[in-house]
């Protein structure tokens, strides 16, 4: 189990990750680390105005929380001042509401039209079409 992360700024994320290390690629606006619970799963946190933010105030923080709901471990934690802060488990309804809020926030940020939820393309597909 990881209690603290060292932050390493890299051009590209290495093929093999080291536990206790948060790799950050500013070039690709993303971060990766091995799950803090110790299960060994690779966790990707894209950096963008509608995803995660990396801040530095003498130490690094990544926000919002990391909710690994698709992993068997279902771990949930924050990385604040390079320390892992465990957060509570969420039930499936709360996860679904959070995902819907994330989609809505992305749509509003990118000023995308709203369609029926069933057939709505992913936000990155809609963003690609908007540029044309």
Beta strands, then each sheet from edge to edge (+ up, - down):
strand 1: 6-10
strand 2: 21-25
strand 3: 30-34
strand 4: 42-46
strand 5: 53-56
strand 6: 60-67
strand 7: 76-80
strand 8: 83-86
sheet 1: 1+ 2+ 3- 4+
sheet 2: 5+ 6- 7+ 8-
end
